[in-house]
Amino acid sequence: MRKVAVVGIGHGKFGVRSDASLRELAFEAVKACLDDAGIPLKEVDSMVTGIAGDEFALGLQPSAQVHDYIGFHPKPNFRVEGACATGSIALRTGIMNVASGLADVVLVVGVEKMTEVPTSIATEIMGKAGDSIWEYPFGTTFPGYYALIANAHMAEYGTTEEQLAMVSVKNHYYGSLNPYAHMQKKITLEKALTSFTVAYPLKLYDCSLITDGAAAVIIASEERAKVISKKPVWIVGAGLATDTLRLGDRKSLTSILAAREAAKTAYKMAGVGPSDIDVATVHDCFTIAEIVAYEDLGFCEKGEGGKLIAAKETYVGGRIPVNVDGGLKSKGHPIGATGVSMAIEITKQLRGEAGERQVKNPEIGLAHNVGGTGQVVAVHIFRRE
Ligand SMILES: CC(C)(COP(=O)(O)OP(=O)(O)OC[C@H]1O[C@@H](n2cnc3c(N)ncnc32)[C@H](O)[C@@H]1OP(=O)(O)O)[C@@H](O)C(=O)NCCC(=O)NCCS
């Protein structure tokens, strides 16, 4: 396998973007990415587009809207999907292109436009990421799935509503420092705890945002990376794993098996362990998901995730800073863009370009991206030179 590095990053503004269409959102991120890499589009050999929902994109083949608008033809572009892990699966596909020698320079774009429809319809569309026979027709929704996980975690390990709210307070704090975040406002523990209940125990401030946005990275082979970038960030571990479609078929509700498997593969490939990770982005679609991620990634023992956030160990300056870009909670969660946005944050951190959110001198970073309730999970590990 050839070595692969991130050589360009471009983040669009996340939010309610009624000013831009799907293709325009993608263009914004791609333009910023090419500017960051300092190369023209003609130097890119191939493109992968992550868009999760045809129903959000209001049509089939939305990736063609993207390659057409940025003027990429006749070069190859294709779309991948994996619900909320779409962006990281797009990155993995790009890595496979470069590592195999099929391409030297690949543009990976993640984009989603979710706010064209009301929340009720968005909830219904996202609910279809569950089992289309045994879950979704009975009215299951994502806040509902993660409420089951939260209740199980509280019953098994004594995790509290306060600990869930602490994740939200942290992620809103860092989101307030991130100019690309959907919601740039700090919140108090009391505000989180007294917000309305969406699906018990999850309240408004336990839920990620419904967001429009795009993110893009350019990855390259070793030979090209050294020419293009002064600060290439190497992708040294890539894990992808799957689990049952139906949540009820899982052995445990308090752990996501696919996350554990994906992490195991990525750690082994990178030759590192959880204690070597200096900064991480994890899939906090709901606050409980961040607590479960701490445990699945080995940042703490099983059942100790609530205590890790309560001790502020996942803040900058703590043992393992997590989601210091605001996470899905505050930065927002435009489904197809999220995994690519995670790779951008880790790249920025490893390049020392995260400004007020900068972790001190990190060398190794990790991105963890969950699709659905854990049907597919991608974990990537990044390392600076
Ligand atoms: C929680 C949720 C239901 C709220 O949606 P809603 O009730 O339609 O909220 P609205 O859009 O009407 O917004 C009402 C207010 O709450 C704010 N708000 C909306 N969602 C919010 C969230 N997740 N966190 C914090 N504030 C939120 C809005 O900005 C608005 O504030 P304002 O009154 O000051 O303008 C929605 O955000 C949601 O479904 N989130 C989860 C998304 C999801 O499942 N993603 C996939 C995960 S795998």
The ligand as an ORCA input file, in Angstrom:
! r2SCAN-3c Opt
* xyz 0 1
  C     -33.736     18.437     18.586
  C     -34.547     18.783     17.365
  C     -35.742     17.860     17.245
  C     -35.006     20.247     17.475
  O     -35.694     20.597     16.304
  P     -36.914     21.658     16.355
  O     -37.769     21.384     17.539
  O     -37.559     21.677     15.009
  O     -36.186     22.985     16.592
  P     -36.377     24.315     15.749
  O     -35.633     24.172     14.453
  O     -37.828     24.656     15.695
  O     -35.615     25.345     16.657
  C     -36.128     25.810     17.898
  C     -35.008     26.526     18.620
  O     -34.079     25.552     19.122
  C     -32.819     25.722     18.498
  N     -32.356     24.360     18.194
  C     -32.819     23.510     17.243
  N     -32.171     22.338     17.344
  C     -31.282     22.457     18.360
  C     -30.338     21.574     18.910
  N     -30.175     20.345     18.430
  N     -29.598     22.024     19.936
  C     -29.752     23.272     20.427
  N     -30.649     24.155     19.938
  C     -31.397     23.737     18.904
  C     -33.051     26.552     17.269
  O     -31.932     27.334     16.910
  C     -34.204     27.436     17.716
  O     -33.707     28.478     18.521
  P     -34.390     29.928     18.494
  O     -35.811     29.710     18.941
  O     -33.562     30.706     19.460
  O     -34.287     30.373     17.082
  C     -33.656     18.641     16.071
  O     -32.544     19.509     16.182
  C     -33.164     17.218     15.862
  O     -33.934     16.350     15.442
  N     -31.864     16.925     16.095
  C     -31.307     15.611     15.914
  C     -30.842     15.438     14.485
  C     -30.502     13.990     14.188
  O     -31.189     13.070     14.580
  N     -29.433     13.763     13.404
  C     -28.979     12.441     13.050
  C     -28.222     11.886     14.196
  S     -27.663     10.245     13.936
*
